[in-house]
Amino acid sequence: PDVRDGLKPVHRRILYAMHEAGLSPNRPYKKSATVVGDVLGKYHPHGDASVYDALVRMVQDFSLRYPLVDGQGNFGSVDGDPAAAYRYTEAKLAPIATEMLADIDRETVDFAPNFDDRLLEPKVLPARIPNLLVNGSSGIAVGMSTNIPPHNLRETVAATLHLLDHPECTIDELTAHLPGPDFPTGGVIVGRQGIRDAYEKGRGRVVMRARVVREQKRGGREQLVVTEIPYGTNKSRIIEQIADLAKSAKLQDVSDLRDESDRDGIRIVVELKRGGDALKTLNGLFKWTTLQTTFGVITLALDGGVPREFNLKELLERYRDHRVEVVVRRSRWELEKARDQAHVLEGLIVALRKIDTVVQLIRSSRTRETAAAKLQKELKLSERQAEAILNMRLSRLTALEGKELKDRLAELQASIVELEAILASPERQLAVIRAELAELADKYGDPRRTVILESEKVFSLEDLVAEEEVVVIVSREGFLKQVPMGLYRRRSSSGKQLAGMERYESDYLEHVFVSSTGSALLFFTDDGRVHWLPVGEIPEAGRASRGKSVHQVLSLPKKTAVAAMVSVAEYPEDRFLVFATADGSVKRTPLDQYGRPREGGVEAVSVKGGDRLVEVQVTDGAGDVVLATSAGRVIRFPEAEIPVMGRVAQGVKGVKLRQGEELVGMVVVRREGELCLVTERGFAKRVALEELPVQGRGGMGAAVLPVVRGTGKVVSARELLPDEDLMAVTAVGRILRIHGEQVVPGDLKTPAEPAVELSSHDRIVAVTRTAEPREDPGAPDEPEEAEEGDVLADEGFAADGEDGAMEAEAAAPSSDGAGGGDGDLELGLFGD
């Protein structure tokens, strides 16, 4: 291809022949045979197959990022099907192709004789768009070849504009605007090194992968779905390769293979056996099929008729120089035309001013030539002006016509001044190019289709999870499962435990919330580490199963306890994680520092020997933090007093502790709620959060629940919302429900009262919020099975009124480490 317009002779001749034939976008289609015949007969003396094959490729939206020809009929498919014969198909220019040909009739490019010296054809097209980069090119010559990938128009224009503004810029600066190829078939580019080599040296190896998503099926089965394939690959061939691998037992976990592609896009379904390893299968697909392939970039093009390799900056510079030449030549042509028209108008205006003299001179002349000579002599006009006067019609003698001539002359004179300024100023020429490029990007630009991954190592299975809403269910003992939202619908009475949990007397439902398979759960262990679990990897389980243990899913040591759980969909830097440890320390770290998952987890907060992590909350940085100690003291201070620290920092003092005292809970104030304190002997008290005085961080706080011999130490401090209950776990394994309204409300001086009855040798060791519905004596014995189409009503939902209608209670946004609260609500993670 020519480095200026990115076209080979056959493509250039096809576009020019269609332009000459009037096949513009607003005109009807014409048979492709007509186009092929024109190209062969006028410009391209070669075989008809070479012309039609080139035409077909310019129509295919899976071959060119921005197709130059608009086709009607069968022009082939991504399956490798050939196009219909040219007598069956029709074509015309695509709108973007008119930008390639714009101003070609204004002497902007050089023309050369065709093969029989009968016609002229352009040596290059004006090419308003940087076509060589935008649509790419591939070809083979004698001893050399070219292979240039397509790019996104908006990004290419942005890089070109940066070059126009900063001629001395580096390639790194250009790649900030043009990060890499953008293939028409989408897909994924793995690693940036190949792109960097291509842009800097003219040669590079770009690794392309298909885009694959993982979908959950009923019964715990999974399937991998290919939605985009690498550029230049054949979908049918890929399916054959997968089928051969499954038959030869190389892919042992594949149970079924289907092609569900339609006009809306590609969809190759690889169904896995029950318990099949999705990641292992995916790696096999990438290794043994063309779902992963390479694009060998060779940026070789003709520069003045000489082939040479270019780096990215040189390609853009050649395009810039070509457009400058086009703008200069167009401006020069338009200036000549404007001057000629102004000269003629000046003569016509003189004639109108002396119309009686003009009429007399013409009537007294025997011939046209004599009249012209008299006009030139008497009125001091040029031959061009005299000829225009003689050709003037009588209708132009009106006063209105005279005003129009003067207005038109003023417009031409202004245009002449503008064109002269453009020709005299290189800066004005670049300004014209900038404006044209910006207009093209707005008119034809579209979003990037190909994703670029930094390296192969960062590609993990969570990148493949199809986005869908699911209900995540977590029990007190750490068992978790997910239920697709479409299946999480059943008629349920309000008086039963979570279906499937009745058999586990020591366990109960602790969290039920709506999340997305694109989100992740962050599990914080008491030793200060954080482990990532993509929601899409949470096992789907039936009603009779508690799911899988979080220790099993995350491979945690048995003695490691999960202190808190947070659900996040994004990791914005203006959100924070606030940590609280048993020794009274607090720490605040931007959420974006936890957005790079690693297998085995990382250190989330530095915990000293003998200390442990108690609570983690997502915050927006604008609220207050409440800390409660085992001695019943509570301190409230602004979150802003906690300095922002790095991920492995230890934190600062949040509350001053006495000997033998420890921190037992943290609440981030986001709304009107109550703080509920529970002691180990079952005493409880709730205080409105607004009643707690705001103090400075690191103080002693206020005594909210004085600890005496009969009450025992405070073991828990939880935020309590209206109509919400708590669940208490005792040392002997009993599970006791504490109804929120049964806990005595009061101010700081109100004494605590017993909330549950305990034997003399038992004590409460932990308290959590619950998503279990309250029992209803009138409820039927067995809940009905799930039925599609039923109203959402399940765990975490309470009865409303006498008719027992189900309404969602505010159990989703939890303040006990379950990643709830308004901070998460603003991330779009939960309902209110």
HELIX and SHEET records of a PDB file:
HELIX    1   1 PRO A    9  GLU A   20  1                                  12    
HELIX    2   2 SER A   32  LYS A   42  1                                  11    
HELIX    3   3 ASP A   48  VAL A   59  1                                  12    
HELIX    4   4 PRO A   95  LEU A  101  1                                   7    
HELIX    5   5 ILE A  104  ARG A  106  5                                   3    
HELIX    6   6 ASN A  131  VAL A  134  1                                   4    
HELIX    7   7 LEU A  153  ASP A  165  1                                  13    
HELIX    8   8 ILE A  171  THR A  175  1                                   5    
HELIX    9   9 GLN A  193  LYS A  201  1                                   9    
HELIX   10  10 ARG A  218  GLY A  220  5                                   3    
HELIX   11  11 LYS A  235  LYS A  247  1                                  13    
HELIX   12  12 ALA A  278  TRP A  288  1                                  11    
HELIX   13  13 LEU A  312  ARG A  353  1                                  42    
HELIX   14  14 ILE A  355  ARG A  363  1                                   9    
HELIX   15  15 ARG A  368  LEU A  379  1                                  12    
HELIX   16  16 GLU A  383  LEU A  390  1                                   8    
HELIX   17  17 LEU A  394  LEU A  397  5                                   4    
HELIX   18  18 ALA A  399  ALA A  424  1                                  26    
HELIX   19  19 PRO A  426  TYR A  444  1                                  19    
HELIX   20  20 GLU A  456  VAL A  458  5                                   3    
HELIX   21  21 LEU A  461  LEU A  464  5                                   4    
HELIX   22  22 VAL A  535  GLU A  537  5                                   3    
HELIX   23  23 VAL A  550  LEU A  554  1                                   5    
HELIX   24  24 LEU A  591  TYR A  594  5                                   4    
HELIX   25  25 GLU A  639  GLU A  641  5                                   3    
HELIX   26  26 LEU A  689  GLU A  691  5                                   3    
HELIX   27  27 GLY A  740  GLN A  742  5                                   3    
HELIX   28  28 ASP A  822  LEU A  825  1                                   4    
SHEET    1   A 3 LYS A  30  LYS A  31  0                                        
SHEET    2   A 3 GLU A  90  LEU A  93 -1                                        
SHEET    3   A 3 VAL A  69  GLN A  72 -1                                        
SHEET    1   B 2 PHE A 111  PRO A 113  0                                        
SHEET    2   B 2 LEU A 120  PRO A 122 -1                                        
SHEET    1   C 2 SER A 137  ILE A 140  0                                        
SHEET    2   C 2 SER A 145  ILE A 148 -1                                        
SHEET    1   D 4 GLN A 292  ILE A 298  0                                        
SHEET    2   D 4 ARG A 203  ARG A 209 -1                                        
SHEET    3   D 4 VAL A 188  VAL A 190 -1                                        
SHEET    4   D 4 VAL A 451  LEU A 453  1                                        
SHEET    1   E 4 ARG A 211  GLN A 216  0                                        
SHEET    2   E 4 GLU A 222  GLU A 228 -1                                        
SHEET    3   E 4 ILE A 268  LEU A 272 -1                                        
SHEET    4   E 4 VAL A 254  ASP A 259 -1                                        
SHEET    1   F 2 LEU A 300  ASP A 303  0                                        
SHEET    2   F 2 VAL A 306  GLU A 309 -1                                        
SHEET    1   G 4 LEU A 509  SER A 516  0                                        
SHEET    2   G 4 GLU A 469  SER A 475 -1                                        
SHEET    3   G 4 PHE A 479  PRO A 484 -1                                        
SHEET    4   G 4 LYS A 548  SER A 549 -1                                        
SHEET    1   H 4 VAL A 562  VAL A 568  0                                        
SHEET    2   H 4 ALA A 520  THR A 525 -1                                        
SHEET    3   H 4 ARG A 529  PRO A 534 -1                                        
SHEET    4   H 4 VAL A 602  GLU A 603 -1                                        
SHEET    1   I 4 LEU A 613  THR A 619  0                                        
SHEET    2   I 4 PHE A 576  THR A 581 -1                                        
SHEET    3   I 4 SER A 585  PRO A 590 -1                                        
SHEET    4   I 4 VAL A 652  LYS A 653 -1                                        
SHEET    1   J 4 LEU A 663  VAL A 669  0                                        
SHEET    2   J 4 ASP A 624  THR A 629 -1                                        
SHEET    3   J 4 ARG A 633  PRO A 638 -1                                        
SHEET    4   J 4 ALA A 702  ALA A 703 -1                                        
SHEET    1   K 4 VAL A 714  LEU A 720  0                                        
SHEET    2   K 4 GLU A 674  THR A 679 -1                                        
SHEET    3   K 4 PHE A 683  ALA A 688 -1                                        
SHEET    4   K 4 PRO A 745  GLY A 746  1                                        
SHEET    1   L 4 VAL A 714  LEU A 720  0                                        
SHEET    2   L 4 GLU A 674  THR A 679 -1                                        
SHEET    3   L 4 PHE A 683  ALA A 688 -1                                        
SHEET    4   L 4 GLU A 753  PRO A 754 -1                                        
SHEET    1   M 3 ILE A 735  HIS A 739  0                                        
SHEET    2   M 3 ASP A 725  THR A 730 -1                                        
SHEET    3   M 3 ILE A 764  ARG A 769 -1                                        
SHEET    1   N 2 PHE A 797  ASP A 800  0                                        
SHEET    2   N 2 ALA A 805  ALA A 808 -1                                        
END                                                                             
